[in-house]
Amino acid sequence: MKHLMKSLVSAGLCALTLATAQAQDTKTVIEAGHLLAVPGDGYLRNRTVTIENGKIVKVERGFKSHGDDVRVINLRDAYVLPGLIDSHVHVTNEFSPTSRVRMLSDSEVDAALNGASNAYKTLLAGFTTVQDVGGPNEAVFSLRDAFRAGKVPGPRIRAAGRAITPSGGHGDANGFSPALTRIFTGPNACNGADDCRRAVRETIRSGADVIKITATGGVLSNTKAGLEQQFFDDEIAAIVETAAMMGRKVTAHAHGKGGIEAALRNGVQSIEHGTYLDDETIELFKQTGGTLVPTVLAGVTVTGWTDQPWLPEPSREKAAIVGPLMLDMLSRAREGGVTVAFGTDTGVSKHGENADEFELMVQAGFTPEEAIRSATVVASEHIEMDAQIGTIEVGKLADMVALRNDPLDSIEALKSIRVVIKDGEEYRP
């Protein structure tokens, strides 16, 4: 913890020093040699982007002369694109051989501090906005608010809080003694439509921006409960209806075909993972307008754990089944025309390595620009923030990433960040 505090304070002071210096300049100018302002539309050459109070106020052709009171960031030899968005992360934790032990020892303060460190790594990797879709406590809401207020450096967070789960489901406490299970079981576990309405209301009261449910079993839950549907249809419908009444959308963790389709039929707007989708499921995605967040990186990660004794046996068995299927799933989803928003399930994989998902998307058949679009334009629409982020256009927040090499030529360029700009503030890895 001492090492974490030291690194966090050092990172925070460095970033806040930059922020303080920039606050004295009401205007910042970015000189971009190659500007991917709207991914999908190709590069604009030699553009000047003017930022005031954290927002983009001008995008002009050529490079302009400026007065001494204007801060200029020279990126004439760089490739500049919108700040990246990861639609599926778990900021406050990172799975490891000691994860289950830490559930017994760590406090919410530990979770918040770990989350701040993880989030800073994510920001430096080019991800200026993330959607956190579930954790064991409410620490993520404090982090979200601290980042928003500029108290500590980190990406913008849209947070779900605890995932709503049926008792004994993927999001419940599993594999512990009865006494510990009673302690770890939270108000997010529900049974029956009325009880699930209660769980939604309590989750929103805790601070949730979006509702996450576990519609099917999952890999890392320590239970042999399968990978198929675990909520009844009337429970899912009740969750969606209650969330809508309180201005929230619902996203569903779902691996099995039946659970994916039940979620989409009952009004869930997006699916996390989607492992067993088939042609019928793809048609249902298109009929309902549902979005897929594929998290192939998580599948690759857990596949590498199948021989690890620290992973509980039920999880090892499910990882061996699910992990190898996910790349093919994404390929079929793309060919079928499913809307895909970038998401990694980071927290399963390591924080700061989110960009590895881009390479997997290209392996699944996406062009580099399609993959980038999924993490900017599409992801901003998916998390309901497209009026603020996702493109480099006048009126939007000044979120940008500058790369040394052309990511449309080689997607691996996204792992070589030169500068990250969030709300007009500059961060250098």
Beta strands, then each sheet from edge to edge (+ up, - down):
strand 1: 27-35
strand 2: 44-52
strand 3: 55-61
strand 4: 71-82
strand 5: 84-89
strand 6: 127-132
strand 7: 156-159
strand 8: 165-166
strand 9: 189-190
strand 10: 211-214
strand 11: 250-254
strand 12: 270-273
strand 13: 291-293
strand 14: 339-340
strand 15: 400-403
strand 16: 417-422
strand 17: 425-427
sheet 1: 3+ 2- 1+ 4+ 15- 16+ 17-
sheet 2: 5+ 6+ 7+
sheet 3: 8+ 9+
sheet 4: 10+ 11+ 12+ 13+ 14+
end
